[in-house]
Amino acid sequence: MNTLATVLITGASTGIGATYAKRFARRGHDLVLVARDKVRLDALAAQLRGEYGVAVEVHQADLTDTADLAAIEARLREDERIGVLINNAGVAQSGGFVQQSAESIEKLISLNIVALTRLAAAAAPRFAQSGEGAIVNLGSVVGLAPEFGMTVYGATKAFVLFLSQGLNLELSPKGVYVQAVLPAATRTEIWERAGIDLNAIPEMMDVEELVDAALLGFDRRELVTIPPLHAEARWEILDQARLGLISDIRQANAAERYQTKA
């Protein structure tokens, strides 16, 4: 019997999710792989079983579908073998805010925010009760930069970072590790699916390099891992500036610049 925690990975049929699956299988972890494309899931599962001798289950699921999402939530709540959740499933969106339809915006938020949050909420109570477990949420550096122009997508990724930071404050005292991974442009199918020309992006990171860096951060128990950030101090400066801003908030009265004299 495998004593290592089983890892549940969403968006596991290709790209970042599939690479996480390969890396955790190499480490000897059993896997639960979740995605819409069952043909790809089955092929990946067969490969990993053959190469690494681990147990791999596949679940075809569209996490924007209420019933499919509920089934994965139930698995996370009930299966005590699952000790790591890789919240990777997500979608990007092309075009400016005024060009996007209400339906496409709703789908983006449903997958990038609602599904990710509900899956974390399904796993967290059990992890906290057992005093161990890990939740990895895939965000993006776009969530730090409105200037990149992907307004709704960036807002969903800003949510992922905030959620991860908040979960860390709540869950780390209970023994649960939370990691936010913030890639930049990574060579995956997400761009083509969003109708974005890869040739318009001058630099892209290979998915293997991204996941290997993220797992190094995972092993180091980093809260925020930003593989493409070369000047590590930049993040520390930003975070300290944020804390300094909070310390200057005085909620009893408006700041002097907003006060008028009668």
C-alpha positions in Angstrom: 0.0 0.0 0.0 1.3 3.4 -1.0 2.0 5.5 2.2 2.5 8.7 0.2 -0.5 11.0 -0.2 -2.6 10.6 -3.3 -2.6 13.8 -5.4 -5.7 15.1 -7.1 -5.0 17.3 -10.1 -7.5 19.3 -12.1 -7.0 20.3 -15.7 -4.7 17.2 -15.8 -5.1 16.1 -19.4 -2.4 18.5 -20.8 0.0 21.3 -20.1 0.7 22.2 -16.5 -1.7 19.7 -15.0 -0.3 16.8 -17.0 3.3 17.8 -16.1 2.4 17.9 -12.4 0.9 14.4 -12.8 4.2 13.1 -14.4 6.3 14.7 -11.6 4.2 13.4 -8.7 4.1 10.0 -10.3 7.8 10.0 -10.6 7.9 10.8 -6.8 5.8 7.7 -6.2 2.4 9.3 -5.5 -0.9 7.7 -6.6 -3.0 10.1 -8.6 -6.6 11.2 -9.3 -6.7 13.1 -12.6 -9.6 15.4 -13.5 -10.3 17.0 -16.9 -12.9 17.1 -19.6 -10.8 15.2 -22.2 -11.1 11.5 -21.2 -9.2 10.2 -24.2 -6.1 12.2 -23.1 -6.6 11.4 -19.4 -6.8 7.7 -20.2 -3.6 7.9 -22.3 -1.7 9.8 -19.6 -2.9 7.4 -16.9 -1.8 4.4 -18.9 1.6 6.0 -19.4 2.1 6.8 -15.8 1.0 3.4 -14.6 3.4 1.8 -16.9 6.4 4.0 -16.2 6.1 4.5 -12.5 3.9 1.7 -11.2 1.5 4.1 -9.4 -2.2 3.9 -9.2 -4.0 6.4 -11.4 -7.7 7.1 -11.5 -9.3 9.4 -14.1 -12.5 11.5 -13.7 -13.9 13.1 -16.8 -15.5 16.3 -15.4 -16.4 19.8 -16.6 -15.8 21.9 -13.4 -18.2 24.5 -14.7 -21.0 21.9 -14.6 -22.7 21.8 -11.2 -23.0 18.0 -11.0 -19.5 17.3 -12.2 -18.1 19.8 -9.7 -20.1 18.3 -6.9 -18.7 14.9 -7.6 -15.1 16.0 -7.3 -16.0 17.9 -4.1 -17.4 14.7 -2.7 -14.3 12.8 -3.6 -12.1 15.4 -1.8 -14.3 15.4 1.3 -14.5 11.6 1.6 -11.3 10.1 0.3 -8.8 10.2 3.1 -6.0 9.1 0.8 -6.0 12.4 -1.0 -3.6 14.7 0.7 -2.6 17.1 -2.0 -4.9 19.2 -4.2 -3.5 20.8 -7.3 -6.1 23.4 -8.3 -4.8 23.9 -11.9 -7.9 23.9 -14.1 -8.4 27.3 -15.7 -9.2 29.2 -18.9 -7.9 32.4 -20.5 -9.9 34.8 -22.6 -8.9 37.0 -25.6 -10.2 40.4 -26.4 -10.9 43.5 -24.3 -13.6 43.8 -21.7 -16.1 45.5 -24.0 -15.7 42.7 -26.6 -16.4 39.9 -24.1 -19.8 38.4 -23.8 -21.6 37.9 -20.5 -21.6 34.2 -21.1 -17.8 34.0 -21.6 -17.2 36.1 -18.6 -19.4 33.9 -16.4 -17.7 30.8 -17.7 -14.3 32.3 -16.9 -15.3 33.2 -13.4 -17.0 29.9 -12.9 -13.9 27.9 -13.6 -11.1 30.2 -12.4 -12.7 31.3 -9.2 -15.9 29.3 -8.2 -14.6 25.8 -9.0 -11.1 26.5 -7.6 -12.6 27.9 -4.4 -15.2 25.1 -3.9 -12.6 22.4 -4.4 -10.3 24.1 -1.8 -13.2 24.4 0.5 -14.0 20.7 0.1 -10.5 19.6 1.0 -9.6 22.1 3.7 -11.7 20.9 6.6 -10.5 17.3 6.3 -6.9 18.5 5.9 -7.2 20.7 8.9 -8.7 18.0 11.0 -5.9 15.6 10.1 -3.2 18.2 10.7 -1.7 17.7 7.2 -2.3 18.2 3.6 -1.5 20.7 0.8 -3.5 23.0 -1.5 -1.7 24.4 -4.6 -3.5 27.1 -6.4 -2.4 28.1 -9.9 -2.6 31.8 -10.4 -0.7 34.1 -12.8 1.5 37.2 -12.8 -1.3 38.7 -14.8 -3.1 39.1 -11.5 -0.4 41.6 -10.4 -0.6 43.7 -13.6 -3.7 45.3 -15.0 -1.4 46.8 -17.5 -1.3 43.4 -19.3 -4.8 44.1 -20.5 -6.5 40.8 -19.6 -8.9 42.5 -17.3 -11.3 39.7 -16.2 -8.7 36.9 -16.4 -6.3 39.0 -14.4 -8.9 39.7 -11.8 -9.6 36.0 -11.4 -5.9 35.4 -10.9 -5.7 38.2 -8.4 -8.4 36.4 -6.5 -6.4 33.2 -6.5 -3.4 35.0 -4.9 -5.6 36.7 -2.2 -7.4 33.4 -1.5 -4.2 31.5 -1.1 -2.8 34.2 1.3 -5.9 34.1 3.4 -6.1 30.3 3.4 -2.4 30.3 4.6 -3.3 32.5 7.6 -6.2 30.2 8.5 -4.8 26.8 7.7 -1.0 26.9 8.3 -1.5 26.8 12.1 -3.5 23.6 11.6 -0.6 22.0 9.6 -2.0 22.6 6.1 0.4 24.0 3.5 -1.0 26.4 0.9 1.0 27.5 -2.2 0.1 30.0 -4.8 2.0 29.5 -8.1 2.2 32.5 -10.4 3.4 31.6 -13.9 4.0 34.1 -16.6 3.3 33.1 -20.2 3.9 29.3 -20.4 3.8 27.2 -23.5 0.5 25.4 -23.1 -2.8 25.0 -25.1 -4.6 27.6 -23.0 -3.6 30.4 -25.3 -4.8 28.7 -28.5 -8.1 27.8 -26.8 -8.5 31.5 -25.9 -7.8 32.5 -29.5 -4.5 34.2 -28.7 -1.7 34.0 -31.2 1.4 32.4 -29.6 3.5 34.3 -32.0 2.3 37.6 -30.5 4.0 36.6 -27.2 7.7 37.2 -27.5 8.9 35.0 -24.6 7.3 31.9 -23.1 8.5 29.4 -20.5 8.4 25.7 -21.3 5.9 23.9 -19.1 8.4 21.4 -17.7 10.6 24.3 -16.5 7.6 26.0 -14.9 6.4 22.9 -13.0 9.9 21.9 -11.8 10.4 25.4 -10.4 6.9 25.4 -8.8 7.7 22.0 -7.2 11.0 23.4 -5.8 8.9 26.1 -4.2 6.5 23.4 -3.0 9.4 21.5 -1.4 10.6 24.7 0.3 7.1 25.4 1.5 6.9 28.8 -0.1 3.5 30.6 0.1 4.0 32.4 -3.2 6.1 30.9 -5.9 6.8 33.1 -9.0 9.1 31.1 -11.3 9.7 33.9 -13.8 10.6 36.5 -11.2 14.4 36.7 -11.2 14.8 39.5 -8.6 13.3 37.7 -5.6 13.6 40.9 -3.4 11.0 42.6 -5.6 8.2 40.4 -4.2 9.5 40.9 -0.6 9.5 44.7 -1.2 6.0 44.6 -2.6 4.7 42.5 0.3 6.3 44.7 2.9 4.9 47.8 1.2 1.4 46.2 1.4 1.8 45.6 5.1 3.0 49.1 5.6 0.0 50.5 3.8 -2.3 48.4 6.0 -0.6 49.8 9.1 -1.3 53.3 8.0 -5.1 52.7 7.6 -7.1 54.4 10.4 -10.7 53.4 10.1 -12.2 55.7 12.6 -11.8 58.9 10.6 -11.3 59.9 7.0 -7.8 61.0 6.1 -7.1 64.7 6.4 -7.0 65.2 2.6 -10.6 64.0 2.4 -11.9 66.2 5.3 -13.6 69.5 4.4 -14.1 72.4 6.7 -17.5 73.9 7.0 
